[in-house]
Amino acid sequence: MNEKELRVALLGSGSWATAVAKILMENLREINWFIRDDDTIEQFRQYRHNPGYMRGVLFDIDRIRFSSDINQVVRDSDILVVVIPSAYLLDYISGLTEDISGKYIISGIKGLVPDNNMVIAEYFHTRFNVPYESIGIIAGPSHAEEVALERLSYLTLACQNEKNASLFARLFSCSYIKTNISDDIWGTEYSSVIKNIIAIAAGIVHGLMYGDNFQAVLVSNAILEIERFVTAVHPISRDIKSSAYLGDLMVTSYSQFSRNRTFGNMIGKGYSVRTAQLEMHMVAEGYFAAKSIRDINERYNVDMPICEAVYQILYNNRSPRKEIQKLTEKLS
């Protein structure tokens, strides 16, 4: 299959979706782009950039087929690239009535589906009968802001079918994106969810004025926490030190672009959860993930002291200073 001839649709209109569109247009003649709001589409066409996010990224509008009709976009596409904050996924695709069981799905979502705590691959398989072999997961350290600046980034495309994984990887490979493939859709998804919780912890300890030495201890313990969990959920051979796992954790925990770290930093400085949420203009996925992962872990009983501390701070209004102090006694 020639990827340049593929009909690819993008679902989503945030900063990461905009960065993904930029990557896809390096390799495709045109893309279909579902954006729910017609005013946003009109402004996009007029100014050649996303009016809400990443305004410095200009697009060749003649190569984009915008539509606010999700079913029309789905009918006209072979591959659906879904890049929507997990908290809003169900609402965003609520109008979808087309059969997508024969489509390829590539998820750029780093979160769990609300209410049922499913990873994205599981949700599309269960809800829409999409075979796991037709579902790809975008993993790895990849802040939208750096992609927009064309700074070299590495992505892992995970799919249980190696041929499809390679196809997906070619769609995302360009001069500033290098790609790898993996068959670990479960591990890469869960790892990307948990690293957002860890990034909130990293932000909290920074806000509490802990130094770089402790940050390093926190992150080195965190990758072990992630490994314990993904091994319990899906015990296959994987290298947890690779960029899809450790690299993504590190960049989300340390980067100035990390919204989860920013959110945690505000909590550490004394903001209430609600105030921090109101002041942020983007979604901190780790907030929702903290509860979801705790709920899932009731089945597995994995030792996850960092995630537990974040949960207690965010959902039980525990003192960040006291919870982190208790956490310091559990790390090594």
N, C-alpha and C positions, 0 to 999 in steps of 0.2 A: 504494500500500500504506500503510495507516494504522499507523504505528509503535507506537501504543498497543495494537494488537491482535496485534502480533508476539509469538511465543513465543521468549523469549531465555533462553539458558543461560549461566551463568558457570562456567568450569572453573578452579579455583585457590582458594587460601585464605590467601595471604600478605597483606602490607600493601597492595600495589598492587591486588591482587584485591579486597580489602575496600573500598578507595577507589573502584574502578570500580563495585562493587555499589552504593555510595552514589549515584554519578552516575546509573546506570541506573534506580534506583528513583525518581529525580526525574521520569522520563518514562514509566514502565511501571506497569501495574496490579500485576503480579507478575513475579518472575523464578524460573527454575529454577537451583539452585545445586548443582553437584557438588563434594562434599568427601569425600575418601576415608575419613576416620576417623569412625566412628559416634559415638565419645565426644566428638569435637569438635562434631559436629552437635547432640548432646544438650545440651552445655554452651551452645552458641549459642542453642538454643531456650529454655533455662532463664534465661539472663542477658541475652539480646537483644543481645549483642555477640560479636564473634569472640574466643574465649578466648585465642588466641595472638598476635593482632596488632590494633592500632588499637582498643583497648578503649573508648576514648572515643566511638566511633561506634556509636550505638544504632540498631537496625533494627526496623521493624514486621514481626515474625516471621510474622504472618498473611498477609503478601504474598510470602513466600519458600517455595518448595517445595524443601526440602533432600533430597538423596539421595546415598548412597554407591555407587549403581549407575550407572556412566557411560553404559551403553547405554540405560537407561531415560530418563535426562536427555536424551540425544541424540535418542531417538525422539520425545520430547515438545517438541522445540524446532525453530525455524526458523533461528535465528542462534546460533552458538557463539562466545562471547567467551572467548578462551583467555589466561589471565593466570597463567602458571606460570614460575618461573625456568628458563631454557633448559637448564641442567644436569640438571634433573629431569623435563623434558617427556616423554621417552620412557617413563620409569618410570611417570609419573603417568597417562598414557593407555594403558598397556600392555594394559588389559582391554578396550579399544574394539574391538568387532567389527561394529558397525552401519555401514552404508554412509552416509558423510557427503558423497558427491560432489554431492548436490543441496542441501546446506546452505550458508548464508553463514558464513564464518569471519572473525572480527575478532581480530587478535592484539595483545595488550598486552605481548608478550615483547620485551625488548631484548637479544637474544643470539642465538647460532647454535646449531643443533641439534648435540648432541655426536656425535662419530664421523664424521659425513659433512660437517660444516662448511657445511650449507645454512642460508640465511636461512629464516625461518618460512614465508613465502609459498611458497617453492620446495619446502619439505618437504611441506606439505599438498597442493600440486599434484602432486608426484611420488608421494608415498606413498598418498594417498587420492583422487586424480583430481579434486580440487576445481578448477574453472576459476579462472584468475587473476582474471577479472572478478568472481568471487564472494568474493574475499579482500580484507579491509581491514586496514590497519596503523595503529595508534595511535602518533603521533609528537608530539614537542614537549616543552618543559620542564614536567614534571608530577610533582613529588614527592608521594607519597601523603599525607604528613603535612600538607601545605598544602591538598590537596584536602579532607582530613578537617576542617580548620578553615574550609573554604569561602572560602579566599583565592583571588582571581581568577586563573584559569589559562587558557592557550590551548592547545588540542589541534588537531593536523592529522590528518584521516582520509584516508589514501591508498588509492586503489583505481583500477585501470585502467578501470573503468566509472564514468563521471561520475555517473550516476543512482544507482548503489549507494553511491558515496562520499557523495553528499548525504544518502541515507537513513541511513547510518552516522553522519554528522555530527549529524543531528537527534537520534539516540538519546543522544548525549553532550552536547548543548547544554542548559545550564540557567543559572540566575542567576549562578553562579560559574565556569562553564566556557563559554568562547567557542570556536567551532570554525571551522576552515578545511578545504578539501578539496585534494587533490593527486592526480596520476596516477602519482607517482614511488614505487612500492612498493619498488623496489630501492635507490634512493638513501636513502630515509628509514630503511630497515632497516639498511643498512650503516653509515650515519652514526650511528644510535643504538647500534650495537655498538662502533664505534671510539671514540665519546665516552666510553665507560666505561673504556677503556684510558687515554685522555688524563686522565681524572679521577684514575686511580691515579697517573699522573705528577705531577699537580698536588698530590696528597697527599704524595707522596715529597718533592718540592721544599719543601713547607711544613714537613715533618718535619725536613728538612735546614737549615731556617732561612733559605731564600731568601725575599726580600721580595715585596711586591705588584708591584713593577716587573717582576721576572722572570716572575711569574705571568702578567702581561699579555702579555709576549713569548711565553711558552709557548702560551697559548691562541690568540693571533693566528696563530702558526705552525701550530698544530694544525688550525685550520679549513681552512688551505691543504692540509695533509696529507690531511684527509678529502676535500676536493674532488678532489685528484689521484687518490685511490683510487676514489671512486664514478664519476668520469669514465672511468677505465680499465675498470671493471666494467660500467657501463651508461651510455654516452655520450649523454645527452639534455640538452635545455636545462633548467636548474634554477637557482634563486636560492639559492646556498649561504648567503646572509646571512639568510634567513628563519628564523622561530622553530623550524621543524621540524628545522633543522640547527644553525645557530649558537646559537639560544636554548637548545636542549637541551644543547649542549656547554657553554655558559657556566654554566647552573645546576648541572650535574653536577660541573663543575670547582670551583665556588666554594661551593656550599651546605653548610651545617652538616648537612643531612639526607642528603647523598650518601654512601652506603655505600662506593662505590668510592674516593672521596677519603679517607674515614676509614681504609679498608684501606691505601691508599698512605701516609697519614700515619704509620701504625704502622710500616710498612716503613722509612720515612725516619728514624724515631726509633730504629731498631735492632732491631725485632722480626724474627724469622724469618718466612718466609711461613707456615709451619705454625702457629706461635704466633698470628700475626695472624688466621688463619682460625678457629682454635679460640676466640679471644676474641670474635669477631664472632658475633652471633646471627642475621644475615641474610647472604644470598649476595652476594658482590661479583662481579657478572657479568664485570667487566673482566679478572679473573684467567683465566678460561677463554677469553675473547675474544682475549687477547694471543697465545696459541698458535694459535688458529684463524685469525686474520687473517694471521699470519705464514705459515701453511701456504698459505692462499689466494693470498697475494701472491707466492708462488714462481712462479705462472702469469703474473703481470702485471709484476713487478719495479718496482713504484712506490717512489719514494723516501719512506720513512716513518721518519725518525730517532727520533721520539718513541716510536712504537710499538715500534721495535726496542730502544730503551733499556729500556723496561718489560719486554719479553720477556726480555732478558738478565738483568735483576735478579730476575725471578720464577722463571725456569726454569733458568737457568745459574748461579744463586747469585753473580752478580757484585756487587761493592760498589756500593750505591746512590750513594754520594758520588762514586766514580770514574766511574760511567756517566753521571751527570748532569753532571759536569764536562766529559766528552767531548761530551755533547749541547750544552752551551752554545756550543761552537765551531761547531756546525752550524746554529744558529738566527740569525735576522736581525731 
